[in-house]
Amino acid sequence: MSATAAVLAPTDRLEERLRAAPGGLGLVPFLMAGHPDAAATLEAARRIAELDVAALELGIPSPEPVCDGPVIAAAGHEALARGTTVARSLELAAEISVGTEVPIVLMTYAGPLLAYGVSRFALEAAAAGVAGVIVPDLRDGRRASVGTCLRAAGLDTIGLVTPTTSTPELARACRTSTGFVYCALAATTGVRATLRADAPSLLARARRQTSLPLVAGFGISGPEHLAGLRGHADGAVVGSALVARMAHRWDVVSFVKDLLAACR
């Protein structure tokens, strides 16, 4: 894939899909690129994209996944061991995007992004049909320039906030985000029995700062969690519970169908 490939014009795909989600809660399944192998990622992503999901989040494996719990961290390390590079992750995104209108969101850490080159990454991601990018550990000194580069390529820049995010930082994240605001309900990802009690509070704080859709994540593990988010969030990411099923090569499509039913 060439860094000089034509890029897509900016669109409102993410925002529109989330606002149009049946039942008012859009589902965003998460898969790790190259886990348990590239073929399995591609097959699962294509089958999930045939369902009425709001978007699909694809993780780019990193050697230092600071926001990930044991399930997703292990998946990322396995993908790296199998040779899943940033370039291969972008190729997978391009293969997934063919023939589907489901927007793809890439989640990458700052290290792999900066090592690859932000301009090159932005152009290739846009050419792959990617709609938006999340970089949860990007520091202040790089945040503005990286965001400008991604947006120039027509990519949404999705800010991430947590229950411990200060009010000024939350306002900044909401102000500079496009597509949606990612409301992480915990410090790290992981399968959890219950949602945090302060989940509605974080979503309410973010709602006061932006008119963008709010997508909750980090710990949303089953249909019962989704039912509890209706009326508070516009979308929900399910990651670790899905990645764990991928690791065992279980049927993920039936699980996603159960999640979609709970969203409605």
C-alpha positions as CSV (number, residue, x, y, z in Angstrom):
1,M,0.0,0.0,0.0
2,S,1.6,3.3,-1.0
3,A,1.9,6.3,1.3
4,T,0.9,8.4,-1.7
5,A,-2.3,6.6,-2.4
6,A,-5.4,8.7,-2.8
7,V,-7.2,9.5,0.5
8,L,-10.9,9.6,1.2
9,A,-12.7,12.8,1.6
10,P,-13.8,13.6,5.2
11,T,-17.2,12.0,6.1
12,D,-19.5,11.8,9.0
13,R,-19.8,8.0,8.8
14,L,-19.1,7.3,12.4
15,E,-21.4,9.9,13.8
16,E,-24.2,9.1,11.4
17,R,-24.0,5.3,12.1
18,L,-24.1,5.8,15.8
19,R,-27.1,8.2,15.6
20,A,-29.0,5.8,13.4
21,A,-28.4,2.7,15.6
22,P,-31.6,0.8,16.3
23,G,-32.6,1.2,19.9
24,G,-30.3,4.2,20.3
25,L,-27.2,2.1,21.3
26,G,-24.7,1.2,18.6
27,L,-22.5,-1.8,19.0
28,V,-18.8,-1.5,18.2
29,P,-17.1,-4.9,18.4
30,F,-13.3,-5.0,18.9
31,L,-10.9,-7.4,17.2
32,M,-7.1,-7.5,17.5
33,A,-5.4,-7.4,14.1
34,G,-3.6,-10.7,13.5
35,H,-5.2,-12.6,16.4
36,P,-5.3,-15.5,16.6
37,D,-4.0,-15.1,13.0
38,A,-4.7,-12.8,10.1
39,A,-7.1,-15.2,8.4
40,A,-9.2,-15.6,11.5
41,T,-9.3,-11.8,12.0
42,L,-10.4,-11.2,8.4
43,E,-13.1,-13.9,8.5
44,A,-14.5,-12.8,11.8
45,A,-14.5,-9.1,10.8
46,R,-16.2,-9.8,7.5
47,R,-18.9,-11.9,9.2
48,I,-19.5,-9.3,11.9
49,A,-19.7,-6.5,9.3
50,E,-22.6,-8.4,7.8
51,L,-24.5,-7.7,11.0
52,D,-26.0,-4.3,11.9
53,V,-23.1,-3.1,14.0
54,A,-22.4,0.6,14.2
55,A,-18.7,0.3,13.6
56,L,-15.8,-2.2,14.0
57,E,-12.7,-1.4,16.1
58,L,-9.5,-3.0,15.0
59,G,-6.6,-3.0,17.4
60,I,-3.0,-2.6,16.1
61,P,-0.8,-4.8,18.3
62,S,1.8,-3.0,20.5
63,P,4.6,-4.2,22.7
64,E,3.5,-1.8,25.5
65,P,-0.3,-1.9,25.6
66,V,-0.7,0.4,28.7
67,C,-4.5,0.6,28.6
68,D,-5.1,-3.1,28.0
69,G,-5.9,-5.8,30.5
70,P,-4.6,-9.4,30.3
71,V,-6.9,-10.7,27.5
72,I,-6.2,-8.0,24.9
73,A,-2.6,-7.6,25.9
74,A,-2.0,-11.3,25.4
75,A,-3.8,-11.2,22.0
76,G,-1.6,-8.3,20.9
77,H,1.6,-10.0,22.0
78,E,0.5,-13.2,20.1
79,A,-0.2,-11.1,17.0
80,L,3.2,-9.5,17.2
81,A,4.8,-12.9,17.5
82,R,3.1,-13.9,14.3
83,G,4.5,-10.9,12.5
84,T,1.5,-8.5,12.6
85,T,3.1,-5.1,11.9
86,V,1.4,-1.7,11.6
87,A,1.6,-2.2,7.8
88,R,-0.1,-5.6,8.0
89,S,-2.8,-4.2,10.3
90,L,-3.5,-1.5,7.7
91,E,-3.7,-4.1,5.0
92,L,-6.2,-6.1,7.1
93,A,-8.3,-2.9,7.5
94,A,-8.3,-2.5,3.8
95,E,-9.4,-6.1,3.2
96,I,-12.1,-5.8,5.8
97,S,-13.5,-2.5,4.4
98,V,-14.1,-3.9,0.9
99,G,-17.8,-4.5,0.3
100,T,-19.0,-3.1,3.6
101,E,-20.4,0.3,4.8
102,V,-19.5,-0.5,8.4
103,P,-16.9,2.2,9.5
104,I,-13.5,0.9,10.8
105,V,-11.8,2.5,13.7
106,L,-8.2,1.8,14.4
107,M,-6.9,1.7,18.0
108,T,-3.1,2.2,18.1
109,Y,-0.6,3.3,20.7
110,A,1.7,6.3,20.2
111,G,4.8,4.2,20.0
112,P,3.9,2.1,16.9
113,L,2.2,5.2,15.3
114,L,5.2,7.5,15.7
115,A,7.7,4.8,14.6
116,Y,5.7,4.2,11.5
117,G,5.3,7.9,10.7
118,V,2.2,9.8,11.3
119,S,1.8,11.2,7.8
120,R,2.4,7.8,6.2
121,F,0.0,6.1,8.7
122,A,-2.7,8.8,8.1
123,L,-2.6,8.5,4.3
124,E,-2.5,4.7,4.3
125,A,-5.3,4.4,6.9
126,A,-7.5,6.7,4.8
127,A,-6.7,4.8,1.6
128,A,-7.7,1.6,3.5
129,G,-11.1,2.9,4.1
130,V,-10.6,3.6,7.8
131,A,-13.0,6.2,9.4
132,G,-11.3,7.1,12.6
133,V,-8.3,6.6,14.9
134,I,-7.9,6.3,18.7
135,V,-4.5,6.9,20.3
136,P,-5.1,6.6,24.1
137,D,-1.6,7.3,25.3
138,L,-0.6,10.3,23.1
139,R,1.1,13.0,25.2
140,D,0.2,16.7,25.1
141,G,3.3,17.6,23.1
142,R,2.3,15.4,20.2
143,R,-1.5,15.5,20.4
144,A,-2.2,18.6,18.4
145,S,0.2,17.8,15.5
146,V,-0.9,14.2,15.3
147,G,-4.6,15.2,15.3
148,T,-4.1,17.8,12.6
149,C,-2.3,15.2,10.4
150,L,-5.0,12.6,10.9
151,R,-7.8,15.0,10.2
152,A,-6.0,16.3,7.1
153,A,-6.3,12.8,5.7
154,G,-10.1,12.7,6.4
155,L,-9.9,10.6,9.5
156,D,-11.9,11.2,12.7
157,T,-9.7,11.7,15.8
158,I,-11.4,10.1,18.7
159,G,-10.6,11.3,22.2
160,L,-10.6,9.0,25.2
161,V,-11.7,10.0,28.7
162,T,-12.0,8.0,31.9
163,P,-13.6,8.5,35.3
164,T,-10.4,10.1,36.6
165,T,-10.1,12.6,33.7
166,S,-10.2,16.1,35.1
167,T,-12.9,18.4,33.9
168,P,-10.5,20.7,31.9
169,E,-9.0,17.6,30.2
170,L,-12.4,16.1,29.6
171,A,-13.5,19.4,28.0
172,R,-10.4,19.5,25.8
173,A,-10.9,15.9,24.7
174,C,-14.5,16.5,23.8
175,R,-13.7,19.8,22.0
176,T,-11.0,18.2,19.8
177,S,-12.7,14.9,19.1
178,T,-14.6,14.1,15.9
179,G,-16.8,11.0,15.1
180,F,-17.4,10.2,18.8
181,V,-16.0,10.5,22.3
182,Y,-14.7,7.3,23.8
183,C,-15.7,7.0,27.4
184,A,-13.5,4.4,29.0
185,L,-15.3,3.2,32.2
186,A,-12.1,1.8,33.8
187,A,-8.3,2.3,33.6
188,T,-7.7,-0.8,31.5
189,T,-9.7,-3.2,29.3
190,G,-11.0,-6.5,30.7
191,V,-13.9,-8.8,31.2
192,R,-15.9,-7.7,34.3
193,A,-18.9,-9.1,36.1
194,T,-20.6,-5.7,36.5
195,L,-20.2,-2.2,35.2
196,R,-18.6,0.4,37.4
197,A,-21.1,2.3,39.5
198,D,-19.7,5.6,38.3
199,A,-20.3,4.8,34.6
200,P,-23.4,7.0,34.3
201,S,-21.5,9.9,36.0
202,L,-18.7,9.8,33.4
203,L,-21.2,9.7,30.6
204,A,-23.2,12.6,32.1
205,R,-20.0,14.7,32.5
206,A,-19.1,14.1,28.9
207,R,-22.6,14.8,27.7
208,R,-22.4,18.3,29.2
209,Q,-19.3,19.0,27.1
210,T,-20.2,17.8,23.7
211,S,-23.0,17.0,21.2
212,L,-21.0,14.2,19.7
213,P,-22.1,10.6,20.3
214,L,-20.6,9.0,23.4
215,V,-19.3,5.4,23.1
216,A,-18.6,3.5,26.3
217,G,-15.9,0.8,26.7
218,F,-13.5,-1.0,28.9
219,G,-15.2,-3.8,30.8
220,I,-18.4,-4.1,28.8
221,S,-18.6,-7.8,28.6
222,G,-22.2,-9.1,27.9
223,P,-25.8,-8.3,27.0
224,E,-26.6,-7.3,30.6
225,H,-24.0,-4.5,30.5
226,L,-25.4,-3.1,27.3
227,A,-28.9,-3.0,28.7
228,G,-27.6,-0.9,31.6
229,L,-26.0,1.6,29.2
230,R,-29.1,2.4,27.2
231,G,-30.2,5.9,27.7
232,H,-26.7,6.9,28.9
233,A,-24.4,6.1,25.9
234,D,-24.9,6.2,22.2
235,G,-22.6,3.2,21.6
236,A,-20.6,0.5,23.3
237,V,-17.4,-1.3,22.6
238,V,-17.1,-4.9,23.5
239,G,-13.5,-6.0,23.4
240,S,-12.0,-8.5,25.9
241,A,-15.1,-10.8,25.9
242,L,-14.9,-11.0,22.1
243,V,-11.1,-11.4,21.9
244,A,-11.3,-14.2,24.5
245,R,-13.7,-16.1,22.2
246,M,-11.4,-15.5,19.2
247,A,-8.5,-17.0,21.2
248,H,-10.5,-20.2,21.6
249,R,-11.7,-20.0,18.0
250,W,-15.3,-20.1,19.2
251,D,-18.2,-18.8,17.2
252,V,-18.2,-15.0,17.7
253,V,-21.1,-14.3,15.3
254,S,-23.7,-15.7,17.7
255,F,-22.2,-13.7,20.5
256,V,-22.4,-10.5,18.5
257,K,-26.0,-11.3,17.6
258,D,-26.8,-11.6,21.3
259,L,-25.1,-8.3,22.0
260,L,-27.1,-6.6,19.2
261,A,-30.3,-7.9,20.6
262,A,-29.5,-6.3,24.0
263,C,-28.7,-3.0,22.3
264,R,-32.3,-2.8,21.1
